[in-house]
Amino acid sequence: MPAEQILFGTDFPAVTPGVAAWYTKNVDAYFEDRPEMHAQVMHTNAHALLPRLSAR
C-alpha cells in the first residue's frame, strides 16, 4: 500500500491513554529512519483528506 493511503489512529477513547501511547511510540519507532513517510502517516495524509484540519 502506498504511504499516501495510510493514516495513523489509536482508537482513543476506545482504548486507554496508555495503549494509545504504546501504539504511537511503536509507529514513531517504525518510521524512525523515514521521517518524510512518518509525517505523511501522522498528519499530512489526513490534512489532504480533511483540509479543515490544516487551518488549526
PDB file with one MODEL, atoms N, CA, C and O in Angstrom:
MODEL        1
ATOM      1  N   MET A   1       0.856  -1.170   0.000  1.00  0.00           N
ATOM      2  CA  MET A   1       0.000   0.000   0.000  1.00  0.00           C
ATOM      3  C   MET A   1       0.905   1.236   0.000  1.00  0.00           C
ATOM      4  O   MET A   1       1.859   1.304   0.775  1.00  0.00           O
ATOM      5  N   PRO A   2       0.613   2.206  -0.859  1.00  0.00           N
ATOM      6  CA  PRO A   2       1.412   3.438  -0.881  1.00  0.00           C
ATOM      7  C   PRO A   2       1.233   4.245   0.407  1.00  0.00           C
ATOM      8  O   PRO A   2       0.155   4.262   1.000  1.00  0.00           O
ATOM      9  N   ALA A   3       2.296   4.905   0.820  1.00  0.00           N
ATOM     10  CA  ALA A   3       2.260   5.705   2.053  1.00  0.00           C
ATOM     11  C   ALA A   3       1.171   6.771   2.003  1.00  0.00           C
ATOM     12  O   ALA A   3       0.653   7.170   3.046  1.00  0.00           O
ATOM     13  N   GLU A   4       0.819   7.233   0.822  1.00  0.00           N
ATOM     14  CA  GLU A   4      -0.214   8.264   0.691  1.00  0.00           C
ATOM     15  C   GLU A   4      -1.592   7.764   1.103  1.00  0.00           C
ATOM     16  O   GLU A   4      -2.510   8.562   1.289  1.00  0.00           O
ATOM     17  N   GLN A   5      -1.744   6.448   1.248  1.00  0.00           N
ATOM     18  CA  GLN A   5      -3.040   5.854   1.591  1.00  0.00           C
ATOM     19  C   GLN A   5      -3.113   5.380   3.040  1.00  0.00           C
ATOM     20  O   GLN A   5      -4.052   4.677   3.414  1.00  0.00           O
ATOM     21  N   ILE A   6      -2.134   5.760   3.856  1.00  0.00           N
ATOM     22  CA  ILE A   6      -2.092   5.303   5.243  1.00  0.00           C
ATOM     23  C   ILE A   6      -2.325   6.473   6.192  1.00  0.00           C
ATOM     24  O   ILE A   6      -1.708   7.530   6.062  1.00  0.00           O
ATOM     25  N   LEU A   7      -3.223   6.264   7.144  1.00  0.00           N
ATOM     26  CA  LEU A   7      -3.461   7.225   8.223  1.00  0.00           C
ATOM     27  C   LEU A   7      -3.220   6.507   9.541  1.00  0.00           C
ATOM     28  O   LEU A   7      -3.506   5.317   9.668  1.00  0.00           O
ATOM     29  N   PHE A   8      -2.696   7.228  10.513  1.00  0.00           N
ATOM     30  CA  PHE A   8      -2.489   6.644  11.834  1.00  0.00           C
ATOM     31  C   PHE A   8      -3.604   7.077  12.766  1.00  0.00           C
ATOM     32  O   PHE A   8      -3.977   8.249  12.802  1.00  0.00           O
ATOM     33  N   GLY A   9      -4.134   6.126  13.520  1.00  0.00           N
ATOM     34  CA  GLY A   9      -5.126   6.410  14.548  1.00  0.00           C
ATOM     35  C   GLY A   9      -5.001   5.389  15.659  1.00  0.00           C
ATOM     36  O   GLY A   9      -4.589   4.254  15.419  1.00  0.00           O
ATOM     37  N   THR A  10      -5.351   5.780  16.863  1.00  0.00           N
ATOM     38  CA  THR A  10      -5.178   4.897  18.020  1.00  0.00           C
ATOM     39  C   THR A  10      -6.476   4.317  18.558  1.00  0.00           C
ATOM     40  O   THR A  10      -6.440   3.492  19.470  1.00  0.00           O
ATOM     41  N   ASP A  11      -7.613   4.721  18.024  1.00  0.00           N
ATOM     42  CA  ASP A  11      -8.925   4.310  18.527  1.00  0.00           C
ATOM     43  C   ASP A  11      -9.240   4.896  19.903  1.00  0.00           C
ATOM     44  O   ASP A  11     -10.148   4.423  20.587  1.00  0.00           O
ATOM     45  N   PHE A  12      -8.484   5.934  20.313  1.00  0.00           N
ATOM     46  CA  PHE A  12      -8.820   6.622  21.554  1.00  0.00           C
ATOM     47  C   PHE A  12     -10.154   7.332  21.335  1.00  0.00           C
ATOM     48  O   PHE A  12     -10.304   7.978  20.298  1.00  0.00           O
ATOM     49  N   PRO A  13     -11.097   7.260  22.207  1.00  0.00           N
ATOM     50  CA  PRO A  13     -11.111   6.802  23.587  1.00  0.00           C
ATOM     51  C   PRO A  13     -11.542   5.353  23.778  1.00  0.00           C
ATOM     52  O   PRO A  13     -11.803   4.938  24.907  1.00  0.00           O
ATOM     53  N   ALA A  14     -11.624   4.575  22.704  1.00  0.00           N
ATOM     54  CA  ALA A  14     -11.984   3.165  22.867  1.00  0.00           C
ATOM     55  C   ALA A  14     -10.875   2.382  23.549  1.00  0.00           C
ATOM     56  O   ALA A  14     -11.124   1.315  24.109  1.00  0.00           O
ATOM     57  N   VAL A  15      -9.656   2.899  23.508  1.00  0.00           N
ATOM     58  CA  VAL A  15      -8.539   2.288  24.230  1.00  0.00           C
ATOM     59  C   VAL A  15      -8.063   3.285  25.282  1.00  0.00           C
ATOM     60  O   VAL A  15      -8.374   4.474  25.212  1.00  0.00           O
ATOM     61  N   THR A  16      -7.322   2.795  26.233  1.00  0.00           N
ATOM     62  CA  THR A  16      -6.825   3.673  27.299  1.00  0.00           C
ATOM     63  C   THR A  16      -5.743   4.604  26.757  1.00  0.00           C
ATOM     64  O   THR A  16      -5.138   4.310  25.725  1.00  0.00           O
ATOM     65  N   PRO A  17      -5.493   5.724  27.439  1.00  0.00           N
ATOM     66  CA  PRO A  17      -4.392   6.594  27.015  1.00  0.00           C
ATOM     67  C   PRO A  17      -3.045   5.856  26.967  1.00  0.00           C
ATOM     68  O   PRO A  17      -2.208   6.147  26.112  1.00  0.00           O
ATOM     69  N   GLY A  18      -2.842   4.921  27.864  1.00  0.00           N
ATOM     70  CA  GLY A  18      -1.601   4.147  27.855  1.00  0.00           C
ATOM     71  C   GLY A  18      -1.443   3.304  26.599  1.00  0.00           C
ATOM     72  O   GLY A  18      -0.353   3.229  26.030  1.00  0.00           O
ATOM     73  N   VAL A  19      -2.523   2.671  26.166  1.00  0.00           N
ATOM     74  CA  VAL A  19      -2.487   1.867  24.939  1.00  0.00           C
ATOM     75  C   VAL A  19      -2.276   2.774  23.724  1.00  0.00           C
ATOM     76  O   VAL A  19      -1.502   2.438  22.827  1.00  0.00           O
ATOM     77  N   ALA A  20      -2.955   3.909  23.692  1.00  0.00           N
ATOM     78  CA  ALA A  20      -2.765   4.866  22.594  1.00  0.00           C
ATOM     79  C   ALA A  20      -1.310   5.324  22.540  1.00  0.00           C
ATOM     80  O   ALA A  20      -0.741   5.436  21.454  1.00  0.00           O
ATOM     81  N   ALA A  21      -0.700   5.589  23.694  1.00  0.00           N
ATOM     82  CA  ALA A  21       0.708   5.995  23.750  1.00  0.00           C
ATOM     83  C   ALA A  21       1.620   4.873  23.261  1.00  0.00           C
ATOM     84  O   ALA A  21       2.619   5.137  22.592  1.00  0.00           O
ATOM     85  N   TRP A  22       1.286   3.623  23.588  1.00  0.00           N
ATOM     86  CA  TRP A  22       2.074   2.477  23.136  1.00  0.00           C
ATOM     87  C   TRP A  22       2.063   2.394  21.614  1.00  0.00           C
ATOM     88  O   TRP A  22       3.109   2.222  20.988  1.00  0.00           O
ATOM     89  N   TYR A  23       0.866   2.519  21.019  1.00  0.00           N
ATOM     90  CA  TYR A  23       0.770   2.494  19.553  1.00  0.00           C
ATOM     91  C   TYR A  23       1.587   3.629  18.934  1.00  0.00           C
ATOM     92  O   TYR A  23       2.326   3.412  17.973  1.00  0.00           O
ATOM     93  N   THR A  24       1.457   4.817  19.474  1.00  0.00           N
ATOM     94  CA  THR A  24       2.167   5.976  18.942  1.00  0.00           C
ATOM     95  C   THR A  24       3.677   5.780  19.036  1.00  0.00           C
ATOM     96  O   THR A  24       4.403   6.066  18.083  1.00  0.00           O
ATOM     97  N   LYS A  25       4.150   5.292  20.180  1.00  0.00           N
ATOM     98  CA  LYS A  25       5.587   5.053  20.364  1.00  0.00           C
ATOM     99  C   LYS A  25       6.105   4.062  19.329  1.00  0.00           C
ATOM    100  O   LYS A  25       7.187   4.252  18.773  1.00  0.00           O
ATOM    101  N   ASN A  26       5.345   3.013  19.070  1.00  0.00           N
ATOM    102  CA  ASN A  26       5.784   1.998  18.122  1.00  0.00           C
ATOM    103  C   ASN A  26       5.732   2.489  16.682  1.00  0.00           C
ATOM    104  O   ASN A  26       6.593   2.126  15.880  1.00  0.00           O
ATOM    105  N   VAL A  27       4.756   3.293  16.341  1.00  0.00           N
ATOM    106  CA  VAL A  27       4.722   3.881  14.992  1.00  0.00           C
ATOM    107  C   VAL A  27       5.905   4.826  14.818  1.00  0.00           C
ATOM    108  O   VAL A  27       6.558   4.817  13.775  1.00  0.00           O
ATOM    109  N   ASP A  28       6.182   5.637  15.826  1.00  0.00           N
ATOM    110  CA  ASP A  28       7.338   6.542  15.767  1.00  0.00           C
ATOM    111  C   ASP A  28       8.625   5.745  15.548  1.00  0.00           C
ATOM    112  O   ASP A  28       9.459   6.135  14.732  1.00  0.00           O
ATOM    113  N   ALA A  29       8.791   4.644  16.261  1.00  0.00           N
ATOM    114  CA  ALA A  29       9.991   3.819  16.127  1.00  0.00           C
ATOM    115  C   ALA A  29      10.061   3.158  14.746  1.00  0.00           C
ATOM    116  O   ALA A  29      11.133   3.078  14.147  1.00  0.00           O
ATOM    117  N   TYR A  30       8.926   2.692  14.250  1.00  0.00           N
ATOM    118  CA  TYR A  30       8.882   2.023  12.948  1.00  0.00           C
ATOM    119  C   TYR A  30       9.344   2.955  11.827  1.00  0.00           C
ATOM    120  O   TYR A  30      10.059   2.530  10.919  1.00  0.00           O
ATOM    121  N   PHE A  31       8.938   4.220  11.890  1.00  0.00           N
ATOM    122  CA  PHE A  31       9.273   5.184  10.843  1.00  0.00           C
ATOM    123  C   PHE A  31      10.494   6.044  11.190  1.00  0.00           C
ATOM    124  O   PHE A  31      10.744   7.047  10.523  1.00  0.00           O
ATOM    125  N   GLU A  32      11.248   5.672  12.208  1.00  0.00           N
ATOM    126  CA  GLU A  32      12.363   6.491  12.679  1.00  0.00           C
ATOM    127  C   GLU A  32      13.351   6.861  11.570  1.00  0.00           C
ATOM    128  O   GLU A  32      13.853   7.984  11.541  1.00  0.00           O
ATOM    129  N   ASP A  33      13.628   5.947  10.678  1.00  0.00           N
ATOM    130  CA  ASP A  33      14.588   6.215   9.607  1.00  0.00           C
ATOM    131  C   ASP A  33      13.935   6.744   8.327  1.00  0.00           C
ATOM    132  O   ASP A  33      14.599   6.886   7.300  1.00  0.00           O
ATOM    133  N   ARG A  34      12.626   7.034   8.394  1.00  0.00           N
ATOM    134  CA  ARG A  34      11.885   7.578   7.250  1.00  0.00           C
ATOM    135  C   ARG A  34      10.995   8.742   7.709  1.00  0.00           C
ATOM    136  O   ARG A  34       9.771   8.611   7.743  1.00  0.00           O
ATOM    137  N   PRO A  35      11.609   9.881   8.062  1.00  0.00           N
ATOM    138  CA  PRO A  35      10.836  10.990   8.620  1.00  0.00           C
ATOM    139  C   PRO A  35       9.776  11.553   7.677  1.00  0.00           C
ATOM    140  O   PRO A  35       8.730  12.012   8.137  1.00  0.00           O
ATOM    141  N   GLU A  36      10.021  11.526   6.384  1.00  0.00           N
ATOM    142  CA  GLU A  36       9.016  12.044   5.444  1.00  0.00           C
ATOM    143  C   GLU A  36       7.775  11.156   5.448  1.00  0.00           C
ATOM    144  O   GLU A  36       6.650  11.656   5.452  1.00  0.00           O
ATOM    145  N   MET A  37       7.979   9.846   5.448  1.00  0.00           N
ATOM    146  CA  MET A  37       6.851   8.917   5.480  1.00  0.00           C
ATOM    147  C   MET A  37       6.127   9.013   6.826  1.00  0.00           C
ATOM    148  O   MET A  37       4.901   8.925   6.880  1.00  0.00           O
ATOM    149  N   HIS A  38       6.877   9.191   7.896  1.00  0.00           N
ATOM    150  CA  HIS A  38       6.279   9.354   9.225  1.00  0.00           C
ATOM    151  C   HIS A  38       5.346  10.561   9.233  1.00  0.00           C
ATOM    152  O   HIS A  38       4.229  10.480   9.745  1.00  0.00           O
ATOM    153  N   ALA A  39       5.795  11.670   8.672  1.00  0.00           N
ATOM    154  CA  ALA A  39       4.961  12.877   8.617  1.00  0.00           C
ATOM    155  C   ALA A  39       3.696  12.631   7.801  1.00  0.00           C
ATOM    156  O   ALA A  39       2.618  13.098   8.169  1.00  0.00           O
ATOM    157  N   GLN A  40       3.825  11.900   6.696  1.00  0.00           N
ATOM    158  CA  GLN A  40       2.645  11.583   5.881  1.00  0.00           C
ATOM    159  C   GLN A  40       1.621  10.805   6.693  1.00  0.00           C
ATOM    160  O   GLN A  40       0.445  11.169   6.735  1.00  0.00           O
ATOM    161  N   VAL A  41       2.066   9.743   7.330  1.00  0.00           N
ATOM    162  CA  VAL A  41       1.173   8.852   8.068  1.00  0.00           C
ATOM    163  C   VAL A  41       0.555   9.554   9.274  1.00  0.00           C
ATOM    164  O   VAL A  41      -0.617   9.340   9.587  1.00  0.00           O
ATOM    165  N   MET A  42       1.334  10.385   9.946  1.00  0.00           N
ATOM    166  CA  MET A  42       0.865  11.019  11.172  1.00  0.00           C
ATOM    167  C   MET A  42      -0.038  12.227  10.937  1.00  0.00           C
ATOM    168  O   MET A  42      -0.936  12.476  11.741  1.00  0.00           O
ATOM    169  N   HIS A  43       0.175  12.992   9.847  1.00  0.00           N
ATOM    170  CA  HIS A  43      -0.688  14.158   9.666  1.00  0.00           C
ATOM    171  C   HIS A  43      -0.884  14.628   8.236  1.00  0.00           C
ATOM    172  O   HIS A  43      -1.975  15.098   7.915  1.00  0.00           O
ATOM    173  N   THR A  44       0.103  14.530   7.358  1.00  0.00           N
ATOM    174  CA  THR A  44      -0.036  15.083   6.014  1.00  0.00           C
ATOM    175  C   THR A  44      -1.183  14.439   5.243  1.00  0.00           C
ATOM    176  O   THR A  44      -1.948  15.142   4.582  1.00  0.00           O
ATOM    177  N   ASN A  45      -1.317  13.126   5.316  1.00  0.00           N
ATOM    178  CA  ASN A  45      -2.398  12.445   4.588  1.00  0.00           C
ATOM    179  C   ASN A  45      -3.772  12.854   5.117  1.00  0.00           C
ATOM    180  O   ASN A  45      -4.708  13.033   4.338  1.00  0.00           O
ATOM    181  N   ALA A  46      -3.892  12.999   6.418  1.00  0.00           N
ATOM    182  CA  ALA A  46      -5.168  13.426   6.999  1.00  0.00           C
ATOM    183  C   ALA A  46      -5.512  14.842   6.549  1.00  0.00           C
ATOM    184  O   ALA A  46      -6.674  15.134   6.265  1.00  0.00           O
ATOM    185  N   HIS A  47      -4.528  15.711   6.480  1.00  0.00           N
ATOM    186  CA  HIS A  47      -4.773  17.088   6.038  1.00  0.00           C
ATOM    187  C   HIS A  47      -5.214  17.118   4.586  1.00  0.00           C
ATOM    188  O   HIS A  47      -6.018  17.969   4.205  1.00  0.00           O
ATOM    189  N   ALA A  48      -4.702  16.205   3.767  1.00  0.00           N
ATOM    190  CA  ALA A  48      -5.122  16.141   2.368  1.00  0.00           C
ATOM    191  C   ALA A  48      -6.582  15.697   2.254  1.00  0.00           C
ATOM    192  O   ALA A  48      -7.321  16.200   1.408  1.00  0.00           O
ATOM    193  N   LEU A  49      -6.995  14.760   3.102  1.00  0.00           N
ATOM    194  CA  LEU A  49      -8.374  14.263   3.083  1.00  0.00           C
ATOM    195  C   LEU A  49      -9.348  15.216   3.776  1.00  0.00           C
ATOM    196  O   LEU A  49     -10.509  15.323   3.380  1.00  0.00           O
ATOM    197  N   LEU A  50      -8.870  15.907   4.813  1.00  0.00           N
ATOM    198  CA  LEU A  50      -9.705  16.787   5.624  1.00  0.00           C
ATOM    199  C   LEU A  50      -9.026  18.147   5.740  1.00  0.00           C
ATOM    200  O   LEU A  50      -8.460  18.461   6.787  1.00  0.00           O
ATOM    201  N   PRO A  51      -9.072  18.957   4.688  1.00  0.00           N
ATOM    202  CA  PRO A  51      -8.329  20.213   4.663  1.00  0.00           C
ATOM    203  C   PRO A  51      -8.651  21.146   5.822  1.00  0.00           C
ATOM    204  O   PRO A  51      -7.812  21.969   6.190  1.00  0.00           O
ATOM    205  N   ARG A  52      -9.829  21.046   6.403  1.00  0.00           N
ATOM    206  CA  ARG A  52     -10.164  21.950   7.512  1.00  0.00           C
ATOM    207  C   ARG A  52      -9.262  21.717   8.717  1.00  0.00           C
ATOM    208  O   ARG A  52      -9.117  22.603   9.559  1.00  0.00           O
ATOM    209  N   LEU A  53      -8.643  20.520   8.812  1.00  0.00           N
ATOM    210  CA  LEU A  53      -7.696  20.245   9.892  1.00  0.00           C
ATOM    211  C   LEU A  53      -6.426  21.084   9.772  1.00  0.00           C
ATOM    212  O   LEU A  53      -5.783  21.395  10.774  1.00  0.00           O
ATOM    213  N   SER A  54      -6.069  21.446   8.543  1.00  0.00           N
ATOM    214  CA  SER A  54      -4.851  22.221   8.304  1.00  0.00           C
ATOM    215  C   SER A  54      -4.965  23.660   8.811  1.00  0.00           C
ATOM    216  O   SER A  54      -3.956  24.316   9.067  1.00  0.00           O
ATOM    217  N   ALA A  55      -6.175  24.134   8.950  1.00  0.00           N
ATOM    218  CA  ALA A  55      -6.393  25.521   9.372  1.00  0.00           C
ATOM    219  C   ALA A  55      -6.077  25.742  10.839  1.00  0.00           C
ATOM    220  O   ALA A  55      -5.948  26.886  11.274  1.00  0.00           O
ATOM    221  N   ARG A  56      -5.951  24.681  11.605  1.00  0.00           N
ATOM    222  CA  ARG A  56      -5.707  24.803  13.051  1.00  0.00           C
ATOM    223  C   ARG A  56      -4.305  25.191  13.355  1.00  0.00           C
ATOM    224  O   ARG A  56      -3.943  25.334  14.523  1.00  0.00           O
TER     225      ARG A  56
ENDMDL
END
